[in-house]
């Protein structure tokens, strides 16, 4: 489920995948809302003409923030011109009343601002759409649709609304359509005022809509979409980010696009976010818009936030990465990963850019598995790691407490900073490493840490999807809106592991590279591996090329030094991806042996992440 609050409205034009699609697949894509409506209207009209019974019943379901209005209007125009009767049925009428939903859901969300000053947290709702619907209304709805189905009026009837394709109702429909929306566009629609939470009559404040979405609306949508994809019951899959350029894909077409892409190394389309400590390095590197104040976060591969773009003839098809995972989880991630983590990609990747910025990231920590499960009903812990890609003068990476730190005094000081706005000499308490390219630090849950100013780090973390980040000290800094930045001292104190001090840190989670294999002009090193993290961090160094093997376990590669590389299958070199500096590429588990080739002149360093041996036995 997506949990980003303010993505920048920019579409990176370079993150394009070009798998070799079948001609039939390319021809099976209809682009444009009006063109898609004409194609769908033609199909439905033909079904009606061949129907021995009465009306044709169509279902329009979709991911949270999906908007069917334009498609319904275009269909109405087509049927009216053809003299075919057309009716619509709004499924939102089947939800429980607003007040009843509030009584059920709001107590699961955190409202204590002393613990959660910006109201970020809550408990993940597990009841599916079924728990949000009024059972009596559902029964009446099913009876009404069944009666309409038997009528001899020879009409097309479209039922539209979130949840209308739940399992118990699927038998009511002749044609089933799903409108998918990428997480970035979904958040932008919320911010544009185009969505309110399921069952709500009056929209909440934007941040509260997004929080409710994360814990409820997105959760139930992901559950249903996964079930729909695994059941192969759709007639049409409709990428619908651009309301003017929706695309109509038959289920077979959509499945073939994803089935083809998962046989290639591929890159996701990044999402860029501004931040008060954001820098300029990535903004300059990737030619981001001048209207961006800075770029703090680059979500290159945050699984529930990004999408994949596929070139298909003259068209581009954009699919949420989470949809891709739900469809192709086993060949992409490997069977053991799916057994352990379900249909979630278990590692997340982003860049944190504080290069030439106004200051450090906040001093913070993250929560462990038991805390997340007990308090949020989340999947598990939030571990992280930083790999320094670029650094300027005096850059530091803060990690762990100093050996001589007075922890009770630290807690008193940060509490005063929060309540009395008194500055803290944080370097008296928090240890640091001098940053230089190639420094790898691991950050198990509970470890105090921060990325200092004037660097770019590749952040790699565990599956936990939400933002369980507890800011302990933020230098009395104001946010872009001029308000004091939120601090979570009470939540942080509950999660800090205070005996992770300089001596322990340098012995355990800041390691010297260890060679694991090498040959003439190439080598692979472990740069970070510990029992506290379920993934292993490697670096591949080579002059011309290096060969590797997924052995049934996905690899994620980032070009951290060098100009350009080609990543391709050994058995079928036509399956390749060309990556540039700082691109992040997934090598699917089923690829097996692959080779990385240097397409430039300078030596190459590629950061590689994969699940650690024994990950399947790790606790959450």
C-alpha positions as CSV (number, residue, x, y, z in Angstrom):
1,X,0.0,0.0,0.0
2,X,1.3,3.4,-0.9
3,X,2.3,5.7,2.0
4,X,3.8,8.7,0.2
5,X,2.2,12.0,1.1
6,X,3.5,14.5,-1.5
7,X,5.1,13.1,-4.7
8,X,6.3,15.6,-7.2
9,X,4.2,15.6,-10.3
10,X,6.9,14.6,-12.7
11,X,7.1,11.6,-15.0
12,X,10.7,10.4,-15.6
13,X,10.9,9.9,-19.4
14,X,13.9,7.6,-19.3
15,X,12.6,4.7,-17.1
16,X,11.3,2.7,-20.1
17,X,11.4,-1.1,-20.5
18,X,11.5,-2.5,-24.0
19,X,10.8,-6.3,-24.0
20,X,10.1,-7.9,-27.3
21,X,6.3,-8.3,-27.3
22,X,4.3,-10.4,-29.7
23,X,2.6,-8.6,-32.6
24,X,-0.7,-9.8,-31.3
25,X,-0.1,-8.4,-27.9
26,X,0.8,-4.9,-29.3
27,X,-2.2,-5.0,-31.5
28,X,-4.4,-5.9,-28.4
29,X,-3.7,-2.5,-26.8
30,X,-6.3,0.3,-27.4
31,X,-5.1,3.7,-26.3
32,X,-7.3,6.7,-25.6
33,X,-10.4,6.9,-23.5
34,X,-12.8,7.5,-26.4
35,X,-11.1,4.8,-28.5
36,X,-11.2,2.4,-25.6
37,X,-14.9,3.2,-25.0
38,X,-15.7,2.5,-28.7
39,X,-13.8,-0.8,-28.5
40,X,-15.6,-1.8,-25.3
41,X,-19.0,-0.7,-26.6
42,X,-18.5,-2.7,-29.8
43,X,-17.7,-5.8,-27.7
44,X,-20.6,-5.3,-25.4
45,X,-23.0,-4.7,-28.3
46,X,-21.9,-7.9,-30.0
47,X,-22.4,-9.8,-26.7
48,X,-25.9,-8.3,-26.4
49,X,-26.8,-9.3,-30.0
50,X,-25.7,-12.9,-29.4
51,X,-27.3,-13.1,-25.9
52,X,-30.2,-15.5,-25.6
53,X,-31.2,-14.0,-22.3
54,X,-31.8,-10.5,-21.3
55,X,-29.4,-7.7,-20.4
56,X,-25.6,-7.7,-20.3
57,X,-24.2,-6.9,-16.9
58,X,-20.8,-5.3,-16.7
59,X,-18.6,-4.6,-13.6
60,X,-16.2,-1.7,-13.3
61,X,-14.0,-2.2,-10.2
62,X,-10.6,-0.6,-9.6
63,X,-7.8,0.4,-7.4
64,X,-8.3,3.2,-4.8
65,X,-8.9,6.6,-6.6
66,X,-10.0,5.0,-9.8
67,X,-12.4,7.2,-11.8
68,X,-15.0,5.7,-14.1
69,X,-16.9,8.9,-15.0
70,X,-15.2,9.6,-18.3
71,X,-15.5,6.0,-19.5
72,X,-19.1,5.8,-18.5
73,X,-20.0,9.0,-20.3
74,X,-18.2,7.8,-23.5
75,X,-20.0,4.5,-23.4
76,X,-23.3,6.3,-22.9
77,X,-22.6,8.3,-26.0
78,X,-21.8,5.2,-28.0
79,X,-24.9,3.2,-26.9
80,X,-27.2,6.2,-27.4
81,X,-26.0,6.7,-30.9
82,X,-26.5,3.0,-31.6
83,X,-30.0,3.0,-30.0
84,X,-29.0,0.6,-27.3
85,X,-30.3,1.0,-23.8
86,X,-27.7,1.8,-21.2
87,X,-28.0,2.1,-17.4
88,X,-25.5,2.4,-14.5
89,X,-25.6,1.3,-10.9
90,X,-23.4,3.0,-8.3
91,X,-22.0,0.3,-6.0
92,X,-20.9,2.9,-3.4
93,X,-24.6,2.8,-2.1
94,X,-23.8,-0.7,-0.8
95,X,-21.2,0.5,1.7
96,X,-22.1,0.9,5.4
97,X,-23.2,4.4,6.4
98,X,-20.4,7.0,7.0
99,X,-21.1,7.2,10.7
100,X,-21.0,3.4,11.1
101,X,-17.7,3.2,9.2
102,X,-16.2,5.9,11.4
103,X,-17.2,4.1,14.5
104,X,-15.6,0.9,13.2
105,X,-12.4,2.3,11.7
106,X,-11.5,5.5,13.6
107,X,-10.6,3.8,16.9
108,X,-8.0,1.8,15.0
109,X,-6.2,5.0,14.0
110,X,-3.9,6.9,16.4
111,X,-5.3,10.2,17.5
112,X,-2.9,11.0,20.4
113,X,-0.8,13.9,19.2
114,X,1.7,13.5,22.0
115,X,2.7,10.2,20.5
116,X,1.9,10.8,16.9
117,X,2.0,14.6,16.2
118,X,1.0,14.5,12.6
119,X,-1.4,11.5,12.9
120,X,0.5,9.1,10.7
121,X,-0.1,5.8,12.5
122,X,-2.9,3.2,12.9
123,X,-3.6,-0.5,12.6
124,X,-3.8,-2.3,9.3
125,X,-7.4,-3.3,8.6
126,X,-7.8,-7.0,7.7
127,X,-11.5,-7.3,7.0
128,X,-11.5,-6.8,3.2
129,X,-14.2,-4.9,1.4
130,X,-16.7,-7.3,2.9
131,X,-16.2,-5.7,6.3
132,X,-17.0,-2.3,4.9
133,X,-20.2,-3.3,3.2
134,X,-23.7,-3.4,4.6
135,X,-24.8,-7.1,4.4
136,X,-28.4,-6.3,4.0
137,X,-27.7,-3.9,1.1
138,X,-25.4,-6.4,-0.5
139,X,-28.2,-9.0,-0.5
140,X,-30.6,-6.5,-2.0
141,X,-28.0,-5.5,-4.6
142,X,-27.5,-9.1,-5.6
143,X,-31.2,-9.6,-6.0
144,X,-31.7,-6.5,-8.0
145,X,-28.8,-7.3,-10.4
146,X,-30.1,-10.8,-10.8
147,X,-33.5,-9.5,-11.7
148,X,-32.0,-7.0,-14.1
149,X,-30.1,-9.8,-15.7
150,X,-33.3,-11.7,-16.5
151,X,-35.1,-8.6,-17.9
152,X,-35.8,-8.7,-21.7
153,X,-35.2,-5.0,-22.2
154,X,-31.9,-5.8,-24.1
155,X,-29.8,-3.2,-22.3
156,X,-26.2,-2.8,-21.2
157,X,-26.0,-2.3,-17.4
158,X,-22.7,-1.2,-15.8
159,X,-22.2,-1.6,-12.1
160,X,-19.3,0.7,-11.0
161,X,-17.6,1.1,-7.7
162,X,-14.9,-0.1,-5.4
163,X,-15.4,-3.7,-4.3
164,X,-18.1,-4.7,-6.7
165,X,-15.9,-7.6,-7.9
166,X,-15.6,-9.3,-4.5
167,X,-15.8,-13.1,-4.8
168,X,-19.4,-13.5,-3.7
169,X,-20.7,-11.1,-6.4
170,X,-18.6,-12.1,-9.4
171,X,-21.2,-14.5,-10.7
172,X,-23.6,-11.6,-11.3
173,X,-21.5,-10.1,-14.2
174,X,-21.1,-11.0,-17.8
175,X,-18.0,-8.8,-18.3
176,X,-15.5,-7.8,-15.6
177,X,-13.2,-4.7,-16.0
178,X,-10.5,-3.4,-13.6
179,X,-9.3,0.2,-13.7
180,X,-5.8,0.3,-12.2
181,X,-4.1,3.4,-10.9
182,X,-0.4,3.9,-10.0
183,X,0.3,4.9,-6.4
184,X,1.8,8.3,-7.4
185,X,-1.2,9.3,-9.5
186,X,-3.5,8.0,-6.7
187,X,-1.8,10.4,-4.2
188,X,-1.9,13.3,-6.6
189,X,-5.7,12.7,-7.1
190,X,-6.2,12.9,-3.4
191,X,-4.2,16.1,-3.2
192,X,-6.3,17.5,-6.1
193,X,-9.5,16.8,-4.3
194,X,-10.6,13.9,-6.6
195,X,-11.1,11.3,-3.9
196,X,-12.6,10.8,-0.4
197,X,-12.3,7.7,1.6
198,X,-14.7,4.7,1.1
199,X,-18.1,5.5,2.6
200,X,-17.3,9.1,3.4
201,X,-19.7,11.8,2.4
202,X,-17.4,14.7,3.5
203,X,-13.7,14.5,2.7
204,X,-11.2,14.5,5.5
205,X,-8.1,16.7,5.5
206,X,-5.6,15.4,2.9
207,X,-3.1,13.8,5.3
208,X,-6.0,12.0,7.1
209,X,-7.3,10.7,3.8
210,X,-3.9,9.3,2.9
211,X,-3.5,7.7,6.4
212,X,-7.0,6.1,6.2
213,X,-6.1,4.9,2.7
214,X,-2.9,3.3,3.9
215,X,-4.5,1.4,6.7
216,X,-7.8,0.6,5.1
217,X,-8.7,1.7,1.5
218,X,-5.4,0.7,-0.1
219,X,-5.2,-2.5,2.0
220,X,-8.6,-3.8,0.9
221,X,-7.9,-2.8,-2.7
222,X,-4.6,-4.7,-2.8
223,X,-6.2,-7.8,-1.3
224,X,-9.0,-7.8,-3.9
225,X,-6.7,-7.0,-6.9
226,X,-4.4,-9.8,-5.9
227,X,-7.3,-12.2,-5.7
228,X,-8.7,-11.0,-9.1
229,X,-5.3,-11.4,-10.8
230,X,-4.8,-14.9,-9.4
231,X,-8.3,-16.0,-10.3
232,X,-7.8,-14.9,-13.9
233,X,-11.5,-13.7,-14.0
234,X,-11.0,-10.3,-15.8
235,X,-12.2,-9.6,-19.3
236,X,-10.4,-6.2,-19.4
237,X,-7.5,-4.6,-17.6
238,X,-7.6,-0.8,-17.9
239,X,-4.5,1.4,-17.0
240,X,-6.2,4.6,-16.1
241,X,-3.7,7.2,-14.8
242,X,-4.5,9.6,-17.6
243,X,-8.2,10.1,-17.7
244,X,-8.0,11.3,-21.4
245,X,-5.8,8.4,-22.4
246,X,-7.1,5.3,-20.6
247,X,-6.0,2.0,-22.3
248,X,-8.1,-1.1,-22.9
249,X,-6.3,-4.4,-22.6
250,X,-7.8,-7.8,-22.7
251,X,-6.8,-9.9,-19.8
252,X,-4.7,-12.0,-22.1
253,X,-2.9,-8.9,-23.4
254,X,-2.1,-7.6,-20.0
255,X,-0.9,-11.0,-18.8
256,X,1.3,-11.4,-21.8
257,X,2.9,-8.0,-21.3
258,X,3.8,-8.9,-17.7
259,X,4.8,-12.5,-18.5
260,X,7.2,-11.1,-21.1
261,X,8.7,-8.4,-19.0
262,X,9.5,-10.7,-16.1
263,X,11.9,-12.6,-18.4
264,X,14.0,-9.5,-18.7
265,X,16.1,-7.4,-16.3
266,X,13.9,-4.3,-15.7
267,X,13.8,-0.9,-14.1
268,X,10.9,0.8,-12.3
269,X,9.7,4.4,-12.9
270,X,11.0,6.5,-10.0
271,X,9.0,8.9,-7.9
272,X,10.7,12.1,-6.7
273,X,9.9,14.0,-3.5
274,X,11.0,17.3,-2.1
275,X,12.1,17.5,1.5
276,X,13.4,20.2,3.9
277,X,16.9,18.7,3.9
278,X,16.8,17.8,0.2
279,X,19.8,18.2,-2.0
280,X,20.7,18.9,-5.7
281,X,22.8,15.9,-6.8
282,X,20.0,13.8,-8.3
283,X,18.1,16.9,-9.5
284,X,21.1,17.8,-11.7
285,X,21.9,14.2,-12.7
286,X,18.4,13.4,-13.9
287,X,17.4,16.8,-15.1
288,X,14.5,17.2,-12.8
289,X,12.3,20.3,-13.3
290,X,13.5,23.7,-12.2
291,X,10.2,24.0,-10.3
292,X,11.4,21.4,-7.8
293,X,12.9,23.2,-4.7
294,X,15.2,20.2,-4.2
295,X,15.1,16.4,-4.3
296,X,15.3,14.7,-1.0
297,X,14.0,11.2,-1.8
298,X,14.2,9.2,-5.0
299,X,11.9,6.3,-4.8
300,X,13.6,4.2,-7.5
301,X,12.2,0.9,-6.1
302,X,9.9,1.4,-3.2
303,X,7.7,-1.6,-4.2
304,X,4.3,-0.2,-3.3
305,X,5.0,3.3,-4.6
306,X,6.4,2.8,-8.1
307,X,5.3,1.5,-11.5
308,X,6.8,-0.2,-14.6
309,X,6.5,1.4,-18.0
310,X,6.6,-0.9,-21.1
311,X,7.1,0.2,-24.6
312,X,4.5,-1.6,-26.8
313,X,4.9,-0.5,-30.5
314,X,4.0,3.2,-30.6
315,X,2.4,3.1,-27.1
316,X,3.6,2.9,-23.6
317,X,1.8,0.8,-21.0
318,X,2.2,1.8,-17.3
319,X,1.4,-0.8,-14.6
320,X,1.8,-0.4,-10.9
321,X,4.8,-2.4,-9.7
322,X,2.6,-4.0,-7.0
323,X,0.2,-5.3,-9.8
324,X,3.2,-6.7,-11.6
325,X,4.3,-8.5,-8.5
326,X,0.9,-9.9,-7.8
327,X,0.8,-11.3,-11.3
328,X,4.4,-12.5,-11.6
329,X,5.5,-13.0,-8.0
330,X,7.1,-16.4,-8.3
331,X,9.2,-15.9,-11.4
332,X,10.2,-12.4,-10.2
333,X,11.0,-13.1,-6.6
334,X,11.4,-16.9,-6.3
335,X,9.2,-19.4,-4.7
336,X,10.8,-19.2,-1.3
337,X,10.4,-15.5,-1.1
338,X,6.7,-15.7,-2.0
339,X,6.2,-18.4,0.7
340,X,7.9,-16.1,3.2
341,X,6.6,-12.7,2.3
342,X,3.5,-13.3,0.2
343,X,2.9,-11.1,-2.8
344,X,5.1,-8.3,-1.6
345,X,8.6,-7.5,-2.9
346,X,10.6,-7.9,0.3
347,X,13.2,-5.2,0.0
348,X,12.9,-1.5,-0.8
349,X,15.3,0.9,-2.4
350,X,15.6,4.6,-2.6
351,X,18.2,7.4,-2.7
352,X,18.4,10.0,0.0
353,X,20.0,13.2,-1.4
354,X,21.3,15.8,1.0
355,X,24.1,16.9,-1.3
356,X,24.7,20.7,-1.0
357,X,21.6,20.8,1.2
358,X,20.5,22.9,4.2
359,X,21.3,20.2,6.7
360,X,21.2,16.7,8.0
361,X,18.3,14.3,7.9
362,X,16.6,14.1,11.3
363,X,18.2,12.0,14.0
364,X,15.8,9.0,14.1
365,X,15.1,5.3,14.6
366,X,12.7,2.7,13.4
367,X,10.7,0.0,15.2
368,X,11.2,-3.7,15.4
369,X,9.0,-6.6,14.4
370,X,7.2,-7.2,17.6
371,X,6.4,-3.5,18.1
372,X,5.1,-3.2,14.5
373,X,3.0,-6.3,14.8
374,X,1.6,-5.5,18.3
375,X,0.9,-1.8,17.6
376,X,0.1,-1.6,13.9
377,X,-0.8,-5.1,12.8
378,X,2.0,-4.7,10.3
379,X,4.0,-7.4,8.6
380,X,7.2,-7.0,10.5
381,X,10.2,-4.9,11.4
382,X,11.8,-1.9,9.6
383,X,15.5,-2.4,9.0
384,X,17.6,-0.2,6.8
385,X,21.0,0.3,5.4
386,X,22.9,3.2,3.8
387,X,25.5,2.9,1.0
388,X,27.3,6.2,0.3
389,X,27.3,6.8,-3.5
390,X,28.6,10.4,-3.5
391,X,29.8,12.8,-0.8
392,X,31.2,16.3,-0.4
393,X,33.4,17.9,2.2
394,X,32.8,17.0,5.9
395,X,29.9,14.6,5.1
396,X,29.0,12.2,8.0
397,X,26.8,9.2,8.5
398,X,25.4,9.1,12.0
399,X,25.0,5.6,13.4
400,X,24.6,4.4,17.0
401,X,25.4,6.1,20.3
402,X,28.9,7.2,21.3
403,X,30.6,4.9,23.8
404,X,30.5,7.7,26.4
405,X,27.0,8.9,25.7
406,X,24.8,9.5,28.7
407,X,21.5,8.0,27.5
408,X,19.2,9.4,30.2
409,X,20.6,12.8,29.5
410,X,20.0,12.4,25.8
411,X,16.4,11.6,26.4
412,X,16.1,14.7,28.6
413,X,17.7,16.8,26.0
414,X,15.6,15.7,23.1
415,X,12.4,16.1,25.2
416,X,13.4,19.7,26.0
417,X,14.1,20.3,22.3
418,X,10.6,19.1,21.5
419,X,8.7,20.9,24.3
420,X,10.9,23.9,25.0
421,X,12.7,24.4,21.7
422,X,16.2,24.1,23.1
423,X,18.9,23.0,20.8
424,X,20.8,19.8,21.5
425,X,24.5,19.1,21.0
426,X,23.6,15.8,19.3
427,X,27.2,14.9,18.4
428,X,27.8,14.6,22.2
429,X,25.6,11.5,22.1
430,X,25.4,10.1,18.5
431,X,28.4,8.4,16.9
432,X,29.3,8.9,13.2
433,X,31.4,7.6,10.4
434,X,33.2,9.9,8.0
435,X,31.3,9.4,4.7
436,X,33.1,8.6,1.5
437,X,31.8,6.7,-1.6
438,X,31.7,3.0,-0.9
439,X,30.9,3.2,2.8
440,X,28.2,0.7,3.7
441,X,26.4,0.8,7.1
442,X,23.6,-1.5,8.3
443,X,20.8,-0.1,10.4
444,X,18.9,-2.8,12.2
445,X,15.6,-1.7,13.7
446,X,16.1,0.3,16.9
447,X,19.5,1.8,15.8
448,X,19.7,5.6,16.1
449,X,20.9,7.0,12.8
450,X,20.9,9.9,10.3
451,X,22.3,10.6,6.9
452,X,24.3,13.8,7.2
453,X,24.3,16.7,4.8
454,X,26.4,16.8,1.6
455,X,26.0,13.2,0.5
456,X,23.8,10.8,-1.5
457,X,23.1,7.4,0.0
458,X,21.4,4.4,-1.5
459,X,19.0,3.4,1.2
460,X,18.0,-0.3,1.3
461,X,15.4,-1.5,3.8
462,X,13.2,-4.3,4.8
463,X,9.6,-5.0,3.7
464,X,7.7,-2.9,6.2
465,X,5.6,-0.7,3.9
466,X,4.6,2.1,6.2
467,X,6.8,5.0,7.4
468,X,7.6,3.9,10.9
469,X,10.2,6.5,11.4
470,X,10.5,8.2,14.8
471,X,12.2,11.5,14.6
472,X,14.1,12.1,17.8
473,X,15.8,15.4,17.0
474,X,15.4,17.7,14.0
475,X,17.6,20.7,14.9
476,X,14.5,22.9,15.8
477,X,13.9,23.0,12.0
478,X,10.7,24.3,10.4
479,X,9.1,22.5,7.4
480,X,8.3,24.1,4.1
481,X,5.0,25.3,5.6
482,X,6.8,27.2,8.4
483,X,5.6,24.8,11.1
484,X,7.8,22.9,13.6
485,X,8.8,19.5,12.3
486,X,7.0,16.7,14.1
487,X,9.1,14.8,16.7
488,X,8.3,11.3,18.1
489,X,10.3,11.1,21.2
490,X,8.0,8.8,23.1
491,X,7.7,6.3,20.3
492,X,11.4,6.6,19.7
493,X,12.3,5.9,23.3
494,X,10.3,2.7,23.2
495,X,12.2,1.4,20.2
496,X,15.8,2.6,20.7
497,X,18.4,-0.1,21.3
498,X,20.7,2.0,23.5
499,X,23.6,-0.5,23.7
500,X,24.4,-0.1,20.1
501,X,27.4,2.2,20.6
502,X,30.5,3.1,18.6
503,X,32.5,-0.1,19.6
504,X,29.6,-2.4,18.8
505,X,28.7,-0.5,15.6
506,X,32.2,-0.8,14.1
507,X,32.5,-4.4,15.0
508,X,29.0,-5.5,13.7
509,X,27.3,-3.1,11.3
510,X,30.1,-1.2,9.7
511,X,32.3,-3.8,8.0
512,X,35.3,-4.0,5.8
513,X,34.5,-5.5,2.4
514,X,35.1,-9.3,2.3
515,X,36.0,-10.9,-1.1
516,X,33.7,-13.9,-1.9
517,X,34.9,-14.6,-5.5
518,X,37.3,-13.1,-8.0
519,X,38.9,-13.5,-11.3
520,X,41.0,-11.5,-13.8
521,X,39.6,-8.0,-13.8
522,X,36.6,-8.7,-11.6
523,X,35.6,-9.4,-8.0
524,X,32.6,-9.7,-5.7
525,X,32.6,-8.4,-2.1
526,X,30.3,-8.6,0.8
527,X,30.0,-5.1,2.0
528,X,27.3,-5.7,4.6
529,X,25.9,-8.9,6.1
530,X,24.6,-9.5,9.6
531,X,22.1,-11.9,11.3
532,X,20.0,-8.8,12.2
533,X,19.2,-8.2,8.5
534,X,17.6,-10.7,6.2
535,X,19.3,-9.4,3.1
536,X,22.9,-9.3,2.1
537,X,24.7,-6.3,0.5
538,X,27.4,-6.9,-2.1
539,X,29.6,-4.9,-4.5
540,X,30.6,-6.1,-7.9
541,X,33.8,-4.6,-9.3
542,X,35.0,-5.2,-12.8
543,X,36.8,-3.7,-15.8
544,X,35.0,-5.4,-18.8
545,X,32.3,-7.8,-17.5
546,X,31.2,-10.1,-14.7
547,X,28.9,-13.1,-14.7
548,X,26.4,-13.9,-11.9
549,X,23.6,-16.3,-11.3
550,X,20.3,-15.6,-9.5
551,X,19.9,-19.3,-8.6
552,X,16.2,-18.8,-8.0
553,X,16.6,-15.7,-5.9
554,X,16.1,-12.1,-7.3
555,X,19.0,-9.7,-7.4
556,X,18.7,-5.9,-7.4
557,X,21.6,-4.0,-9.0
558,X,22.5,-0.3,-8.8
559,X,25.3,1.2,-10.9
560,X,27.1,3.2,-8.2
561,X,30.3,4.0,-10.1
562,X,30.7,4.1,-13.9
563,X,28.8,5.4,-16.9
564,X,26.7,2.7,-18.4
565,X,26.3,-1.1,-18.3
566,X,24.3,-3.8,-20.1
567,X,22.7,-6.5,-18.0
568,X,21.6,-9.5,-20.0
569,X,20.7,-13.2,-19.8
570,X,23.5,-15.6,-20.7
571,X,21.1,-18.1,-22.3
572,X,19.3,-15.4,-24.3
573,X,21.3,-12.2,-24.7
574,X,18.3,-10.5,-26.4
575,X,16.8,-10.2,-22.9
576,X,18.8,-7.2,-21.6
577,X,18.5,-3.8,-19.9
578,X,21.0,-0.9,-20.4
579,X,21.5,0.9,-17.1
580,X,23.1,4.3,-16.5
581,X,24.7,5.7,-13.3
582,X,22.4,5.3,-10.3
583,X,19.8,3.3,-12.2
584,X,18.3,0.5,-10.1
585,X,17.5,-2.7,-12.0
586,X,15.8,-5.9,-10.9
587,X,17.1,-9.2,-12.2
588,X,14.2,-11.7,-11.8
589,X,14.7,-14.9,-9.8
590,X,14.0,-17.0,-12.9
591,X,16.7,-15.4,-15.0
592,X,19.5,-17.7,-13.8
593,X,22.9,-16.9,-15.3
594,X,23.4,-13.3,-16.4
595,X,26.3,-11.1,-17.4
596,X,26.9,-7.4,-16.7
597,X,29.0,-5.7,-19.4
598,X,30.8,-2.4,-19.2
599,X,29.7,-0.1,-22.0
600,X,32.0,2.7,-21.0
601,X,35.7,3.2,-20.4
602,X,36.0,3.6,-16.7
603,X,36.0,0.7,-14.1
604,X,32.6,-0.3,-12.9
605,X,31.1,-0.8,-9.4
606,X,27.7,-2.3,-9.1
607,X,25.9,-2.6,-5.7
608,X,24.0,-5.9,-5.5
609,X,21.3,-6.8,-2.9
610,X,19.7,-10.2,-2.5
611,X,18.0,-12.2,0.2
612,X,20.5,-13.7,2.7
613,X,21.0,-17.4,3.0
614,X,18.5,-18.6,5.6
615,X,16.1,-15.7,5.1
616,X,13.2,-18.1,5.0
617,X,13.8,-18.9,8.7
618,X,14.1,-15.3,9.9
619,X,11.5,-14.0,12.4
620,X,9.5,-11.0,11.3
